[in-house]
Amino acid sequence: MELHENRAKEQLYHKFWHNIPERLSKGVEHFFYRLGMRVAQNPYNWLLGCSIVILLCLSGLFRFRQEKNPVKLWSSPDSDFALDTEWLMSHIKEGLRIQTFILTGDNVLEQEALIRLNEITKQIISIQTPIEKISWTDVCMKIPSIAGYTHRTKREDPLSGDDFFDDDVTSRINQTSFEPAIHADIKFYCDVINSLPKTCLMFSILDIWNFDSAKIKQDSTEEIIKKINTIKLSPTLGHSMNFSELLGGITLDEKGRIIAATAIKTQLMVHIKYLDVDMDKSGNNAGTADWATFEVLTWESAFLEFTKKLSNKLQNERNNNSLEFYYEAGRSYGDLSGTTMFQDIDKLSLGVSLMFLYVLAILSKYNWVELRFLLTSVGLFCVGTAFLLAVGICSLIGIPYGPIHTSLPFLLLGLGVDDIFVFHAYWKQLHTDELMLSKSLTERIGLTLGRSGSAITITSFTDIVAFLIGATTVLPSLRSFCIYAAMGILITYLFQITFFIAYFTIDSRRIEQKRNGILPCIVHENFTPKISDPSNAFSWKFIHVLYHRAILTTPGKIIIIIITLIMISISIAGSIHLKQGFDPALLVPKGSYLDQFTIINDQKYSDQGYEAFVLMGDNIDYSSEFSKIISLTERLENASFIQNIEPWPIKFAKFVSTFYNIDLKTTKITDDNFHHYLSKFLVSGTGGKYQRNFLFNETFTCGKNAPRIIATTIDFKYKRFGSPSQWIPAMDDSKQLVSEAKIEGYATVWSVIFGPWTSDKMITQEVSRNLLLALICVMSTTAVLIAEVQTCIWILLSVLLTLLNVCGFMTFWGQPINMISSISLQLAIGLSVDYAAHVAHAFLHTELRKDDDDAPRTTRALIAVRHIGAAVAYGAGSTLFAVIMLGFSKSYVFIAFFRIFLLMILLGLWHGLIVLPVVLSIIGPPSLRVAEQPQPMSVSVVDDED
């Protein structure tokens, strides 16, 4: 007796859990049935209510703000780069932008080429903006010119005495070079220093001849070569300079001397005041612009306009000794990358137009009454409005808009149009039964939404949850995008079950009244609606033959499984070799002046490294910590990843050792003495050029102790790297060296290139994390909405295999993992869920006949794909039409989107419409619906075409 009671309880327990999916399904279906009835009863009220909500939400656009600061877009706010950049902007307050031009030829060290370069240089520095009259001297970085006062011996200088120093250094220098900052009368010397003219900083080989063409003409080829190899001090500035770094494509003789070169680089340094920079005005829509003020940007525009004319003129000249001219400005990358990212938006518009015609063809029949032109327009209007409302609502709550948000319409179009097709598929299925035609329009719409609402809800909410999980990423631009996407999908979903259903009711009434599909005022009295036999539709016949005679046969299932296993193996191999990293040059249009400059620069200066510096703050006791700073500088000098360094700490230590006989490596000096010696060093011939590496709390004055240091830098260059596997360790190792120096106070390494390098470092783990969490959420959400474990597992498996295949085939298409592809993969989850969820949902709700003992799973799989397969394929086709034109784009962003979307669509269809039905036909879950009487197969199919 007890055994029977236990069995009864166990059966009751299993029956309870087995009935949960069925009860949930019926509950959801009833909810949407009631909603459909209410909307269909008062469609105009619902349209009016939705319109009021639209207007209210659009008010958020008044708070619209587009984020243009690259640091706030592409770097985690808690990352070292973002925090260091914020510190740099708030403390250093000043910076440099570089304008560069390159002259190339067979041998640019010949007299004629140098003279021509001098003419070009003078023309460029005389550029003035036409309206604001801003000239080169207004924006350039100015430094004192100490030429003529350095590297003189003692007997050459009549000055004597040094009241600035109490100790007698003259008796200890004997054979050392004469240093006016030490040996001259300090008052006289500082008067001279303070009276020195400030000169715009420019790095040019012409500096050797003081930018005088007459002096160049006086020198023979041999004298030119001799000066280039021997002169290490700028004649116009008086600071040391390595002129050979400006030469490219050099030829050396047997003695190692430079005897020829095919390129000369000239760099103009522009001064930036960070506190005057407003990125909302100076930034671009792509978030790729560098920091600059209005004056600098205006002058750079004039510079680019002039250099463009100069380049064209040089190309058109004959007998110019094969000279060619290449150029770039500080604003070049931001201008071109921002333009390129959005230059092919017209192709997107064409794709949307094609998609409109495609949707129109699917929803309509070939007569004037059943032409659903207005309904198609409303369907796409819902998607477009959902995008605007997402922008409005997110702006209202203070979430900025980013450049990658432009891809959001792709996602909303794919999901929104897919939902339209699903609803339409259930609507047509309902009308295959003549008994349904006797029901009122209101009830028919309620029944249709009741059956389709759960399928639409499952896909929409899994997408929303997946993007909300993506919003937990540390990358600001990706986080903002995911929030916008989740909001956009939610609004699209709400519009589809309210606004679209309301207008669908109105449009269906129009058809019943025999009114024209474009001009409803025209009535076609002779129109007679026809009930189509679904089995006569091409899509029905095609799907039936394909699945019944091929895919769902035993040999077909075996072949599909084998092909899938092969694809998995190939994808795993591809995913292992999937490259990581983003080359900023990809955003530069091919053939542009910047692209040409980059190519020639890489060819002629292939060993040119990346600018960086050690940054130290004002909370450091420099006199106590200087031995550590020297040690750090020496370790950087010897580091394998460092190309060269400007080691002012070592030069300063040598200066103090030479003139004061103090070893700063081992001797701790007082703070007053440190600033005393530093003052002398920064006005000396050796240390004068390092003034730009210091920021003091007061104006630095010759003859007085150096003020308190707010910040100082040690400039260096990384070597040229080829991939993230090289530059990420170099970045980390340099930071590790600073950390290991254990300098008490703020000390770090900073470079503008750290922005993309940091993103490259974080993107792989962020993508993996986001995709994993999104998959978990897909499983959890489908489990709640479907409540059938096995179905959820197969949906998850389908999505997982789709993502695996997409990542694997990205390798073979040359598409690396970066910010752009990570966004595309996030979108791929949303769309691939739809393909699998609709098929699985249809299979789960396909009626099982009690008398069907002949492979019931296979029969249900066949019925399911005949019912929903066409709608899923149509949805994929609409997405493909929306992005197909992007394949012809020149924009890297659009090309990357096209590649991943194409892979996602094809592979998503494979797993959702091919593999999943095969799996379900073998080990699928039982149906939630069991028909009491045998039903003709035609009742459960969809008429997709006339």
GIBELJO-V555442 format. One record per residue. RES is the residue in one small letter. OMEGA is omega in whole degrees, -180 to 180 (NA if undefined). Layout:
RES,OMEGA ; RES,OMEGA
This chain:
m,179 ; e,179 ; l,179 ; h,179 ; e,178 ; n,179 ; r,179 ; a,178 ; k,-180 ; e,178 ; q,178 ; l,179 ; y,-180 ; h,180 ; k,179 ; f,-179 ; w,179 ; h,-177 ; n,-179 ; i,179 ; p,-179 ; e,180 ; r,179 ; l,180 ; s,-180 ; k,179 ; g,179 ; v,-179 ; e,179 ; h,179 ; f,-178 ; f,174 ; y,179 ; r,179 ; l,179 ; g,178 ; m,-178 ; r,-180 ; v,-177 ; a,180 ; q,-179 ; n,-175 ; p,-178 ; y,177 ; n,179 ; w,177 ; l,179 ; l,179 ; g,178 ; c,180 ; s,178 ; i,178 ; v,179 ; i,-179 ; l,180 ; l,-178 ; c,179 ; l,177 ; s,177 ; g,179 ; l,177 ; f,177 ; r,-179 ; f,176 ; r,178 ; q,180 ; e,-178 ; k,180 ; n,-176 ; p,180 ; v,-179 ; k,179 ; l,-167 ; w,-179 ; s,176 ; s,-180 ; p,179 ; d,-179 ; s,178 ; d,-177 ; f,-179 ; a,-179 ; l,179 ; d,179 ; t,177 ; e,178 ; w,-179 ; l,-178 ; m,-176 ; s,-177 ; h,-179 ; i,173 ; k,-179 ; e,180 ; g,-176 ; l,166 ; r,-173 ; i,172 ; q,-171 ; t,168 ; f,-175 ; i,173 ; l,-180 ; t,179 ; g,180 ; d,174 ; n,-175 ; v,177 ; l,175 ; e,-174 ; q,-177 ; e,-179 ; a,180 ; l,178 ; i,179 ; r,177 ; l,180 ; n,177 ; e,180 ; i,-178 ; t,180 ; k,178 ; q,-177 ; i,-177 ; i,176 ; s,180 ; i,177 ; q,-180 ; t,-173 ; p,-175 ; i,-175 ; e,-179 ; k,177 ; i,-178 ; s,179 ; w,-178 ; t,179 ; d,-174 ; v,-174 ; c,172 ; m,-177 ; k,175 ; i,179 ; p,175 ; s,-178 ; i,180 ; a,178 ; g,-178 ; y,-176 ; t,175 ; h,175 ; r,178 ; t,-175 ; k,-175 ; r,179 ; e,-176 ; d,-178 ; p,-175 ; l,177 ; s,178 ; g,179 ; d,-177 ; d,-177 ; f,-179 ; f,178 ; d,-178 ; d,-178 ; d,-179 ; v,-175 ; t,-178 ; s,-175 ; r,-178 ; i,176 ; n,-172 ; q,-178 ; t,177 ; s,179 ; f,180 ; e,-177 ; p,-179 ; a,-179 ; i,-167 ; h,-177 ; a,173 ; d,-170 ; i,-180 ; k,-180 ; f,-177 ; y,-179 ; c,174 ; d,178 ; v,-179 ; i,-178 ; n,179 ; s,-179 ; l,178 ; p,174 ; k,-174 ; t,176 ; c,-176 ; l,179 ; m,176 ; f,-175 ; s,177 ; i,-179 ; l,177 ; d,-179 ; i,-179 ; w,178 ; n,178 ; f,-178 ; d,-179 ; s,-180 ; a,178 ; k,178 ; i,-180 ; k,-179 ; q,-175 ; d,174 ; s,179 ; t,-180 ; e,178 ; e,177 ; i,-180 ; i,-180 ; k,-180 ; k,-179 ; i,-177 ; n,-173 ; t,-176 ; i,-180 ; k,-179 ; l,-179 ; s,179 ; p,-178 ; t,-177 ; l,-177 ; g,179 ; h,178 ; s,-177 ; m,177 ; n,-176 ; f,-178 ; s,179 ; e,-180 ; l,-178 ; l,178 ; g,-179 ; g,-173 ; i,175 ; t,-179 ; l,174 ; d,-176 ; e,178 ; k,-180 ; g,179 ; r,174 ; i,-180 ; i,178 ; a,177 ; a,-180 ; t,180 ; a,174 ; i,180 ; k,176 ; t,-178 ; q,177 ; l,-177 ; m,-179 ; v,-176 ; h,180 ; i,170 ; k,-174 ; y,-178 ; l,180 ; d,-176 ; v,175 ; d,-175 ; m,177 ; d,179 ; k,-176 ; s,179 ; g,178 ; n,-176 ; n,-179 ; a,-178 ; g,-177 ; t,-178 ; a,177 ; d,-177 ; w,178 ; a,177 ; t,-180 ; f,-178 ; e,-179 ; v,-180 ; l,180 ; t,179 ; w,179 ; e,176 ; s,177 ; a,177 ; f,-179 ; l,180 ; e,-179 ; f,-179 ; t,176 ; k,178 ; k,-179 ; l,179 ; s,179 ; n,180 ; k,-179 ; l,179 ; q,-178 ; n,-180 ; e,174 ; r,179 ; n,-179 ; n,177 ; n,177 ; s,-180 ; l,176 ; e,-172 ; f,179 ; y,-172 ; y,171 ; e,177 ; a,179 ; g,-178 ; r,-173 ; s,-176 ; y,-180 ; g,-180 ; d,-173 ; l,-180 ; s,178 ; g,178 ; t,-177 ; t,-177 ; m,-176 ; f,-174 ; q,-177 ; d,180 ; i,177 ; d,177 ; k,175 ; l,179 ; s,178 ; l,178 ; g,178 ; v,178 ; s,177 ; l,180 ; m,178 ; f,179 ; l,-180 ; y,179 ; v,179 ; l,-179 ; a,-178 ; i,-175 ; l,-171 ; s,167 ; k,-169 ; y,171 ; n,-173 ; w,-178 ; v,-176 ; e,171 ; l,-173 ; r,-179 ; f,-178 ; l,179 ; l,177 ; t,179 ; s,179 ; v,179 ; g,178 ; l,176 ; f,178 ; c,-180 ; v,180 ; g,179 ; t,178 ; a,178 ; f,-179 ; l,180 ; l,177 ; a,177 ; v,-179 ; g,-178 ; i,180 ; c,176 ; s,-179 ; l,-179 ; i,170 ; g,178 ; i,-175 ; p,179 ; y,-178 ; g,-177 ; p,-177 ; i,179 ; h,178 ; t,180 ; s,-176 ; l,177 ; p,177 ; f,-178 ; l,-177 ; l,176 ; l,-179 ; g,-178 ; l,-177 ; g,180 ; v,177 ; d,178 ; d,177 ; i,-180 ; f,179 ; v,178 ; f,-179 ; h,179 ; a,178 ; y,177 ; w,-180 ; k,177 ; q,-180 ; l,-175 ; h,172 ; t,178 ; d,-178 ; e,-180 ; l,-179 ; m,-179 ; l,179 ; s,179 ; k,179 ; s,178 ; l,-180 ; t,-178 ; e,179 ; r,177 ; i,176 ; g,178 ; l,-179 ; t,179 ; l,178 ; g,-178 ; r,-176 ; s,-174 ; g,-179 ; s,179 ; a,179 ; i,-179 ; t,-179 ; i,-177 ; t,-178 ; s,-176 ; f,174 ; t,177 ; d,-179 ; i,-179 ; v,180 ; a,-180 ; f,176 ; l,174 ; i,177 ; g,-180 ; a,178 ; t,179 ; t,180 ; v,-180 ; l,-172 ; p,-177 ; s,178 ; l,179 ; r,179 ; s,180 ; f,-178 ; c,177 ; i,177 ; y,-178 ; a,179 ; a,179 ; m,180 ; g,179 ; i,179 ; l,-179 ; i,177 ; t,179 ; y,-179 ; l,178 ; f,-178 ; q,-176 ; i,178 ; t,-175 ; f,-178 ; f,180 ; i,178 ; a,-180 ; y,176 ; f,177 ; t,180 ; i,-179 ; d,178 ; s,175 ; r,177 ; r,179 ; i,179 ; e,178 ; q,176 ; k,180 ; r,-177 ; n,-177 ; g,180 ; i,179 ; l,-175 ; p,180 ; c,179 ; i,-180 ; v,178 ; h,-175 ; e,-176 ; n,-178 ; f,177 ; t,-180 ; p,-180 ; k,174 ; i,-175 ; s,172 ; d,-175 ; p,-178 ; s,178 ; n,-180 ; a,-178 ; f,-178 ; s,178 ; w,-179 ; k,-178 ; f,-179 ; i,-179 ; h,-180 ; v,-176 ; l,-176 ; y,-176 ; h,-175 ; r,-177 ; a,-168 ; i,-175 ; l,170 ; t,-180 ; t,177 ; p,-180 ; g,179 ; k,-180 ; i,-179 ; i,180 ; i,-180 ; i,179 ; i,179 ; i,-180 ; t,179 ; l,177 ; i,178 ; m,178 ; i,-180 ; s,179 ; i,-178 ; s,177 ; i,179 ; a,179 ; g,-179 ; s,179 ; i,-178 ; h,180 ; l,-177 ; k,-179 ; q,174 ; g,179 ; f,177 ; d,-179 ; p,180 ; a,180 ; l,-180 ; l,179 ; v,-178 ; p,179 ; k,179 ; g,179 ; s,-179 ; y,180 ; l,176 ; d,178 ; q,178 ; f,-179 ; t,-180 ; i,-178 ; i,178 ; n,178 ; d,180 ; q,-173 ; k,-178 ; y,-174 ; s,-179 ; d,-178 ; q,-175 ; g,-176 ; y,-180 ; e,177 ; a,175 ; f,169 ; v,-177 ; l,-180 ; m,-172 ; g,-173 ; d,-179 ; n,179 ; i,172 ; d,-171 ; y,-180 ; s,-179 ; s,-174 ; e,-170 ; f,178 ; s,177 ; k,180 ; i,177 ; i,180 ; s,178 ; l,-180 ; t,179 ; e,179 ; r,177 ; l,178 ; e,-176 ; n,-178 ; a,-176 ; s,-177 ; f,-180 ; i,179 ; q,175 ; n,-175 ; i,173 ; e,-168 ; p,-179 ; w,177 ; p,179 ; i,179 ; k,179 ; f,179 ; a,178 ; k,178 ; f,-179 ; v,180 ; s,-177 ; t,-171 ; f,-179 ; y,176 ; n,179 ; i,178 ; d,-177 ; l,177 ; k,-175 ; t,-175 ; t,176 ; k,-179 ; i,180 ; t,-179 ; d,179 ; d,180 ; n,-180 ; f,-178 ; h,175 ; h,180 ; y,-179 ; l,179 ; s,178 ; k,-178 ; f,-174 ; l,174 ; v,179 ; s,177 ; g,-180 ; t,-172 ; g,-177 ; g,-177 ; k,-178 ; y,176 ; q,-179 ; r,180 ; n,-177 ; f,170 ; l,-177 ; f,179 ; n,175 ; e,179 ; t,178 ; f,-177 ; t,176 ; c,179 ; g,178 ; k,176 ; n,178 ; a,179 ; p,178 ; r,-177 ; i,174 ; i,179 ; a,175 ; t,-177 ; t,172 ; i,-175 ; d,173 ; f,178 ; k,169 ; y,172 ; k,177 ; r,-179 ; f,-177 ; g,-176 ; s,178 ; p,179 ; s,177 ; q,-174 ; w,177 ; i,175 ; p,179 ; a,178 ; m,-179 ; d,-179 ; d,179 ; s,176 ; k,179 ; q,178 ; l,178 ; v,179 ; s,-179 ; e,178 ; a,176 ; k,176 ; i,-178 ; e,-179 ; g,-177 ; y,178 ; a,-179 ; t,174 ; v,-178 ; w,173 ; s,178 ; v,180 ; i,178 ; f,179 ; g,178 ; p,179 ; w,179 ; t,177 ; s,178 ; d,-179 ; k,-174 ; m,-167 ; i,-177 ; t,-179 ; q,178 ; e,179 ; v,-180 ; s,-179 ; r,-177 ; n,-179 ; l,179 ; l,179 ; l,179 ; a,178 ; l,177 ; i,-180 ; c,176 ; v,179 ; m,-177 ; s,-177 ; t,178 ; t,178 ; a,180 ; v,-174 ; l,-180 ; i,178 ; a,176 ; e,-168 ; v,-176 ; q,178 ; t,179 ; c,-179 ; i,-179 ; w,175 ; i,179 ; l,-180 ; l,179 ; s,179 ; v,-179 ; l,180 ; l,177 ; t,179 ; l,179 ; l,180 ; n,179 ; v,179 ; c,-180 ; g,-178 ; f,172 ; m,179 ; t,-176 ; f,177 ; w,178 ; g,-179 ; q,-178 ; p,173 ; i,175 ; n,-177 ; m,-177 ; i,-178 ; s,178 ; s,176 ; i,-179 ; s,179 ; l,177 ; q,176 ; l,-178 ; a,178 ; i,-178 ; g,-176 ; l,-180 ; s,175 ; v,-177 ; d,-177 ; y,-177 ; a,-174 ; a,-179 ; h,-180 ; v,-179 ; a,179 ; h,179 ; a,178 ; f,-177 ; l,-177 ; h,176 ; t,-176 ; e,177 ; l,178 ; r,-177 ; k,-178 ; d,-178 ; d,179 ; d,-176 ; d,179 ; a,-176 ; p,180 ; r,180 ; t,179 ; t,179 ; r,178 ; a,179 ; l,179 ; i,-178 ; a,-178 ; v,176 ; r,-179 ; h,-171 ; i,-175 ; g,-180 ; a,-180 ; a,178 ; v,179 ; a,178 ; y,178 ; g,177 ; a,179 ; g,179 ; s,177 ; t,179 ; l,178 ; f,-179 ; a,-174 ; v,-173 ; i,-178 ; m,180 ; l,176 ; g,179 ; f,-178 ; s,174 ; k,-180 ; s,179 ; y,-179 ; v,-179 ; f,178 ; i,179 ; a,177 ; f,-179 ; f,-178 ; r,-176 ; i,177 ; f,179 ; l,177 ; l,-178 ; m,-179 ; i,-177 ; l,-179 ; l,176 ; g,176 ; l,179 ; w,-177 ; h,-178 ; g,-175 ; l,-178 ; i,-174 ; v,-176 ; l,176 ; p,177 ; v,180 ; v,-180 ; l,180 ; s,-180 ; i,-175 ; i,-179 ; g,-180 ; p,177 ; p,-179 ; s,175 ; l,-179 ; r,177 ; v,-180 ; a,180 ; e,-179 ; q,177 ; p,-179 ; q,175 ; p,-175 ; m,-177 ; s,-179 ; v,-173 ; s,-178 ; v,-174 ; v,173 ; d,-176 ; d,179 ; e,174 ; d,NA
